[in-house]
Amino acid sequence: MTRIFTASLATALLAAQPLLAVEKADVLTTYADIAAAKYRDSLTSAQQLDATIAAFLAAPSQDGLNAARTAWRAARVPYMQTEVYCFGNPLVDDWEGRVNAWPLDEGLIDYVDPAYGGATDENGFAALNVIANPIFTLSGAEIDATEITPELLQNTLQEADGVEANVATGYHAIEFLLWGQDLNGTGPGAGNRPWTDYATDDACTGGNCDRRAAYLRAASTLLVADLDEMAAAWGETGAARAAVLADENAGISAMLTGMGSLSYGELAGERMKLGVLLNDPEEEQDCFSDNTQYSHYYDGVGIQNVYLGRYTRIDGSIVSGPSLADLLAEESPELALRLEAEIAASVEALGAIVDAAKAGMAYDMMLARDNEAGEALILGAVDRLVTQTRSIERAVTALDLTAISLEGSDSLDAPDAVFQ
């Protein structure tokens, strides 16, 4: 016999059934599954970038350079959504500098404008230009860089002489090699490296085109290898997954640490507020390509992914499951909804920065002194990120977790110190 239930009867029956509690282990599994998907997407897009770079170097042209730049921008989309995993997960934190270290002294890698200057007390290799100098001395030892390889970049040049600004690998080294320096200050325009910097004949500009191509090829190869390593670390038998699943409370704390640290000290502070305080275009993260607004936006989306337990992959498929929002809703429904709304508001504010850039006000232009509209856009997003951080801290208490330590920033905590 067919049984027909009215809506009210169905509701009554459902209400009579006890709801199953959200298990922390399931929330952590979703967190790890999303990490695995994000790093796999980052690997896939880096492989596409690598193939596009190989095609460009095989037959250099303006169209080929444009294609490589487009592929680089596309590769940033999934990767920036992973940055919420860089805090609270020691394995990721130790690895991250190999792929996304910033800011960098680009003179270590290639030629720069004379106004850039040379070696400084802080960095004796700020203008090394390894592309033009196959033999150099580092820490008292002669280095033979005749052959530019991934091993040379990773083991010798990366953080050479112990200086963090000596960034030789990762997205930003590749970005510099594709765009060159942005010499426009807070005016319109990104870097404009000519494709002929990679020409294989007498059209070569900038000198050492063969070595520049070798460096770009090595950096791209290394990026793929590094992302392959991290994708495996979040796989079913990976060390990063195992670490986060080993202790449920510690794992949930790691999730909140990642969300809070990226929201506050890293994104709101070091990547956004600091640039406004200094009115300095060198403080924009993707400073060669003028892609910063997108990187900030996808950082915000990454935080949202973790909270809601939902990620849209580059192929359009969705990875989702029991979420931190679900877990928090059991303990404090009001706080859970408030935090969801606050994160949505910060993503919206970051999206407004993207929209302004699309309309012609690039991120470095927003940093110009007396650009009140640009400052309002950036600080509006900063305020929303700070607000959501406070609710993230309240969530720690609501979930009865051990207090977490979040990344700070002088630009937020002690602005006067920025100018000292």
C-alpha positions as CSV (number, residue, x, y, z in Angstrom):
1,M,0.0,0.0,0.0
2,T,1.3,3.4,-0.9
3,R,1.9,5.7,2.1
4,I,1.5,9.4,1.6
5,F,2.9,11.8,4.2
6,T,1.9,15.5,4.4
7,A,4.6,18.0,5.0
8,S,3.6,18.5,8.6
9,L,3.5,14.8,9.3
10,A,7.0,14.3,7.8
11,T,8.3,17.2,9.8
12,A,6.9,15.7,13.0
13,L,8.4,12.3,12.3
14,L,11.8,13.8,11.6
15,A,11.6,15.9,14.7
16,A,10.9,12.7,16.7
17,Q,14.2,11.1,15.4
18,P,17.4,12.1,17.3
19,L,19.8,14.0,15.1
20,L,23.2,12.3,14.7
21,A,26.0,14.3,16.3
22,V,28.7,15.6,14.0
23,E,31.8,13.6,14.6
24,K,35.1,15.4,14.9
25,A,36.8,12.6,12.9
26,D,34.4,13.2,10.0
27,V,35.0,16.9,10.1
28,L,38.8,16.3,9.9
29,T,38.3,13.8,7.1
30,T,36.5,16.5,5.1
31,Y,39.3,18.9,5.9
32,A,41.9,16.4,4.7
33,D,39.9,15.5,1.6
34,I,39.6,19.1,0.6
35,A,43.3,19.6,1.1
36,A,44.0,16.6,-1.1
37,A,41.7,18.0,-3.8
38,K,43.2,21.5,-3.6
39,Y,46.8,20.4,-3.8
40,R,45.9,17.9,-6.6
41,D,44.3,20.8,-8.5
42,S,47.4,23.0,-7.8
43,L,49.6,20.2,-9.2
44,T,47.4,19.8,-12.3
45,S,47.4,23.6,-13.0
46,A,51.2,23.7,-12.4
47,Q,51.7,20.9,-14.9
48,Q,49.6,22.9,-17.4
49,L,51.8,25.9,-16.7
50,D,54.9,23.8,-17.1
51,A,53.7,22.5,-20.5
52,T,52.9,26.1,-21.6
53,I,56.3,27.3,-20.6
54,A,58.0,24.4,-22.4
55,A,56.1,25.3,-25.6
56,F,57.0,29.0,-25.2
57,L,60.7,28.2,-24.7
58,A,60.7,25.9,-27.7
59,A,59.5,28.7,-30.0
60,P,59.6,32.0,-28.2
61,S,57.0,34.6,-29.3
62,Q,54.7,37.2,-27.8
63,D,51.8,34.9,-28.1
64,G,53.8,32.2,-26.3
65,L,54.7,34.5,-23.4
66,N,51.1,35.7,-23.1
67,A,50.0,32.0,-22.9
68,A,52.5,31.3,-20.2
69,R,51.3,34.4,-18.2
70,T,47.7,33.2,-18.5
71,A,48.6,29.7,-17.3
72,W,50.5,31.3,-14.3
73,R,47.4,33.2,-13.3
74,A,45.2,30.1,-13.6
75,A,47.7,28.2,-11.5
76,R,47.3,30.7,-8.7
77,V,43.6,30.0,-8.3
78,P,43.7,26.6,-6.6
79,Y,47.0,27.2,-4.9
80,M,45.9,30.3,-3.0
81,Q,42.9,28.4,-1.7
82,T,45.4,26.0,0.0
83,E,47.1,28.8,2.1
84,V,44.7,28.2,5.0
85,Y,46.5,24.9,5.5
86,C,49.9,26.7,6.0
87,F,49.2,27.6,9.6
88,G,48.5,24.9,12.2
89,N,50.0,22.1,10.0
90,P,53.8,22.0,10.6
91,L,54.5,19.9,7.6
92,V,52.8,22.4,5.3
93,D,54.4,25.4,7.0
94,D,57.9,23.9,6.6
95,W,57.3,23.3,2.9
96,E,55.4,26.4,1.9
97,G,58.4,28.6,1.5
98,R,59.6,26.6,-1.4
99,V,56.5,27.5,-3.5
100,N,55.2,30.8,-2.4
101,A,57.9,32.7,-0.5
102,W,57.5,36.5,-0.8
103,P,58.7,39.2,-0.9
104,L,61.9,38.5,-2.9
105,D,65.0,40.3,-4.0
106,E,64.6,39.6,-7.7
107,G,68.1,40.8,-8.5
108,L,69.3,37.5,-7.2
109,I,67.9,35.9,-10.3
110,D,68.2,38.3,-13.3
111,Y,68.9,41.8,-14.4
112,V,67.0,44.6,-12.7
113,D,66.6,48.3,-13.3
114,P,69.6,50.4,-12.1
115,A,67.5,52.1,-9.5
116,Y,67.0,48.8,-7.8
117,G,70.5,49.1,-6.4
118,G,73.0,46.4,-5.5
119,A,74.1,44.4,-2.5
120,T,73.0,45.7,0.9
121,D,74.1,45.1,4.5
122,E,71.0,42.9,4.9
123,N,71.6,40.9,1.7
124,G,74.9,40.7,-0.1
125,F,73.2,38.8,-2.9
126,A,70.4,41.1,-3.6
127,A,71.8,41.8,-7.1
128,L,73.8,38.6,-7.8
129,N,72.0,38.0,-11.1
130,V,72.9,34.3,-11.3
131,I,71.6,34.2,-14.9
132,A,74.5,36.5,-15.9
133,N,77.0,35.0,-13.5
134,P,77.6,31.3,-13.8
135,I,80.4,31.4,-11.2
136,F,80.1,33.2,-7.9
137,T,81.2,32.9,-4.3
138,L,78.7,32.0,-1.6
139,S,79.6,31.8,2.1
140,G,83.3,31.6,1.2
141,A,82.8,28.8,-1.3
142,E,83.0,29.1,-5.1
143,I,79.7,28.0,-6.7
144,D,79.6,26.6,-10.3
145,A,76.2,27.6,-11.7
146,T,77.2,26.9,-15.3
147,E,74.3,24.5,-15.5
148,I,71.1,25.9,-14.0
149,T,69.1,23.0,-12.5
150,P,66.3,22.5,-10.0
151,E,68.9,21.3,-7.5
152,L,70.9,24.5,-7.9
153,L,67.8,26.6,-7.3
154,Q,66.6,24.6,-4.3
155,N,69.8,23.6,-2.5
156,T,72.1,26.6,-3.3
157,L,70.1,29.7,-4.2
158,Q,66.9,29.4,-2.2
159,E,67.5,31.6,0.9
160,A,71.1,31.9,-0.1
161,D,73.4,33.1,2.8
162,G,70.5,32.5,5.2
163,V,68.5,35.5,3.8
164,E,64.8,34.9,3.4
165,A,64.5,37.5,0.7
166,N,66.7,35.4,-1.6
167,V,63.8,33.6,-3.1
168,A,64.9,31.5,-6.0
169,T,62.0,29.1,-6.4
170,G,58.2,28.9,-6.6
171,Y,55.4,30.9,-8.1
172,H,57.0,34.4,-7.6
173,A,60.4,33.5,-9.1
174,I,58.4,32.2,-12.2
175,E,56.2,35.4,-12.1
176,F,59.3,37.6,-12.2
177,L,60.8,35.6,-15.1
178,L,57.5,35.9,-17.1
179,W,56.7,39.6,-16.3
180,G,59.9,41.2,-15.2
181,Q,59.9,44.1,-12.7
182,D,56.9,46.4,-12.5
183,L,58.5,49.8,-12.8
184,N,55.2,51.8,-12.7
185,G,55.1,52.4,-9.0
186,T,51.5,53.1,-8.0
187,G,50.7,54.1,-11.6
188,P,48.9,51.8,-14.1
189,G,50.7,48.9,-15.7
190,A,52.4,45.6,-14.7
191,G,55.8,44.2,-15.5
192,N,56.5,44.2,-19.2
193,R,59.4,41.8,-19.9
194,P,59.8,41.4,-23.7
195,W,59.5,37.9,-25.1
196,T,62.8,38.5,-26.8
197,D,64.5,38.0,-23.4
198,Y,64.0,34.3,-24.4
199,A,64.9,34.6,-28.1
200,T,67.2,31.9,-29.4
201,D,68.9,34.1,-32.0
202,D,70.4,37.6,-32.4
203,A,67.0,39.1,-31.3
204,C,67.9,38.2,-27.7
205,T,67.5,41.0,-25.3
206,G,68.7,41.3,-21.7
207,G,71.6,39.0,-22.4
208,N,72.0,35.3,-21.5
209,C,68.7,34.3,-23.1
210,D,69.7,30.6,-23.0
211,R,70.4,30.8,-19.2
212,R,67.2,32.7,-18.6
213,A,65.3,29.9,-20.3
214,A,67.1,27.3,-18.3
215,Y,66.2,29.1,-15.1
216,L,62.6,29.3,-16.0
217,R,62.5,25.7,-17.1
218,A,64.2,24.6,-13.8
219,A,61.9,26.7,-11.6
220,S,58.8,25.3,-13.4
221,T,60.0,21.7,-13.1
222,L,60.7,22.3,-9.4
223,L,57.2,23.8,-8.8
224,V,55.6,20.7,-10.2
225,A,57.8,18.4,-8.1
226,D,57.0,20.4,-4.9
227,L,53.3,20.3,-5.5
228,D,53.4,16.6,-6.3
229,E,55.0,16.1,-2.9
230,M,52.3,18.0,-1.0
231,A,49.4,16.4,-3.0
232,A,50.8,13.0,-1.9
233,A,51.1,14.2,1.7
234,W,47.4,14.7,1.9
235,G,46.6,11.5,0.1
236,E,45.0,8.5,1.8
237,T,48.4,7.4,3.3
238,G,50.1,10.8,3.4
239,A,51.9,12.2,6.4
240,A,49.9,15.5,6.5
241,R,46.6,13.6,6.6
242,A,47.8,11.2,9.2
243,A,49.1,14.1,11.4
244,V,45.8,16.0,11.4
245,L,43.7,12.8,12.0
246,A,45.9,11.6,14.9
247,D,44.4,13.8,17.6
248,E,40.8,15.0,17.1
249,N,41.0,18.1,19.3
250,A,44.5,19.0,18.0
251,G,43.2,18.6,14.4
252,I,40.2,20.9,15.0
253,S,42.5,23.4,16.6
254,A,44.7,23.3,13.5
255,M,41.8,24.1,11.4
256,L,40.9,27.2,13.5
257,T,44.6,28.2,13.7
258,G,44.8,28.1,9.9
259,M,41.7,30.1,9.4
260,G,42.6,32.7,12.1
261,S,46.2,33.2,11.3
262,L,45.5,33.6,7.6
263,S,42.6,36.0,8.3
264,Y,44.5,38.1,10.8
265,G,48.3,38.4,10.8
266,E,49.0,37.2,7.3
267,L,46.2,38.5,5.0
268,A,44.7,41.4,6.9
269,G,48.1,42.5,8.3
270,E,51.2,41.7,6.3
271,R,49.6,41.4,2.9
272,M,47.0,44.2,3.1
273,K,47.2,46.8,6.0
274,L,51.0,47.1,5.8
275,G,50.9,48.2,2.1
276,V,48.3,50.8,3.0
277,L,50.4,52.2,5.9
278,L,53.5,52.4,3.7
279,N,51.8,53.3,0.4
280,D,54.3,50.9,-1.1
281,P,53.6,48.9,-4.2
282,E,56.4,46.6,-3.3
283,E,54.1,45.3,-0.5
284,E,51.7,43.8,-3.0
285,Q,52.1,40.1,-3.2
286,D,51.9,39.4,-6.9
287,C,53.8,42.6,-7.6
288,F,55.2,41.7,-11.1
289,S,51.9,40.6,-12.6
290,D,49.4,42.9,-10.9
291,N,47.5,39.7,-9.8
292,T,47.4,40.5,-6.1
293,Q,43.7,41.2,-5.9
294,Y,42.9,37.6,-7.1
295,S,45.4,36.1,-4.7
296,H,43.8,37.9,-1.8
297,Y,40.3,36.9,-2.9
298,Y,41.2,33.2,-3.2
299,D,42.8,33.3,0.2
300,G,39.5,34.4,1.6
301,V,37.6,31.7,-0.4
302,G,40.1,29.2,1.1
303,I,39.1,30.2,4.6
304,Q,35.4,29.8,3.6
305,N,36.1,26.3,2.1
306,V,37.5,25.1,5.4
307,Y,34.7,26.5,7.5
308,L,31.9,25.2,5.3
309,G,33.6,21.9,4.3
310,R,33.0,22.5,0.6
311,Y,35.4,23.1,-2.3
312,T,34.7,23.5,-6.0
313,R,37.5,21.8,-8.0
314,I,38.9,23.2,-11.2
315,D,36.9,20.6,-13.2
316,G,33.7,21.9,-11.6
317,S,33.2,18.9,-9.3
318,I,32.6,19.5,-5.6
319,V,34.3,18.0,-2.6
320,S,32.2,18.4,0.6
321,G,31.4,16.7,3.9
322,P,30.7,17.3,7.6
323,S,32.1,20.7,8.4
324,L,33.5,22.9,11.1
325,A,30.3,25.0,10.7
326,D,28.3,21.9,11.5
327,L,30.4,21.1,14.5
328,L,30.2,24.6,15.9
329,A,26.4,24.8,15.3
330,E,25.9,21.9,17.8
331,E,27.6,24.0,20.5
332,S,26.6,27.5,19.6
333,P,24.2,27.9,16.7
334,E,24.2,31.7,16.9
335,L,28.0,31.9,16.7
336,A,28.1,29.3,13.9
337,L,25.7,31.5,11.8
338,R,27.5,34.7,12.8
339,L,30.9,33.3,11.7
340,E,29.4,32.0,8.4
341,A,28.0,35.5,7.7
342,E,31.2,37.2,8.6
343,I,33.3,35.0,6.3
344,A,30.8,35.7,3.5
345,A,31.2,39.4,4.2
346,S,35.0,39.2,4.0
347,V,34.9,37.3,0.7
348,E,32.5,39.9,-0.6
349,A,34.8,42.7,0.4
350,L,37.8,41.0,-1.2
351,G,35.6,40.5,-4.3
352,A,35.0,44.2,-4.4
353,I,38.7,44.7,-4.7
354,V,38.8,42.4,-7.6
355,D,35.9,44.3,-9.3
356,A,37.7,47.6,-8.8
357,A,40.8,46.1,-10.4
358,K,38.8,44.9,-13.3
359,A,37.4,48.4,-13.7
360,G,40.9,49.8,-14.0
361,M,42.2,50.5,-10.5
362,A,45.0,47.9,-10.1
363,Y,45.9,46.8,-6.6
364,D,49.2,48.8,-6.6
365,M,47.2,51.9,-7.6
366,M,45.0,51.4,-4.6
367,L,48.1,51.7,-2.4
368,A,48.9,55.2,-3.7
369,R,49.0,58.0,-1.2
370,D,45.7,60.0,-1.2
371,N,43.8,57.3,-3.1
372,E,40.9,57.4,-0.7
373,A,38.8,55.0,-2.7
374,G,41.5,52.4,-2.9
375,E,42.4,52.7,0.7
376,A,38.7,52.3,1.7
377,L,38.4,49.1,-0.4
378,I,41.5,47.5,1.2
379,L,40.8,48.6,4.8
380,G,37.1,47.6,4.4
381,A,38.3,44.0,3.7
382,V,40.9,44.2,6.5
383,D,38.1,45.2,9.0
384,R,36.0,42.2,7.9
385,L,38.9,39.8,8.2
386,V,39.7,41.1,11.7
387,T,36.0,40.8,12.7
388,Q,35.8,37.1,11.6
389,T,39.1,36.4,13.5
390,R,37.4,37.4,16.7
391,S,34.6,34.9,16.0
392,I,37.2,32.2,15.2
393,E,38.7,32.8,18.6
394,R,35.2,32.5,20.2
395,A,34.7,29.3,18.3
396,V,37.8,27.8,20.1
397,T,36.1,28.5,23.5
398,A,32.7,27.3,22.3
399,L,34.3,24.0,21.2
400,D,36.2,23.7,24.5
401,L,39.6,23.5,22.8
402,T,42.9,24.6,24.1
403,A,43.7,28.2,23.3
404,I,45.3,28.7,19.9
405,S,48.1,31.0,18.9
406,L,47.4,33.1,15.9
407,E,49.8,35.0,13.6
408,G,50.1,38.6,14.4
409,S,51.2,41.7,12.5
410,D,52.7,45.0,13.7
411,S,50.5,46.7,11.1
412,L,47.5,45.7,13.1
413,D,48.9,45.3,16.7
414,A,51.4,48.1,16.8
415,P,51.2,50.4,13.7
416,D,53.7,52.9,15.0
417,A,56.4,50.1,15.0
418,V,56.0,49.8,11.2
419,F,57.7,53.2,10.8
420,Q,60.5,52.7,13.3
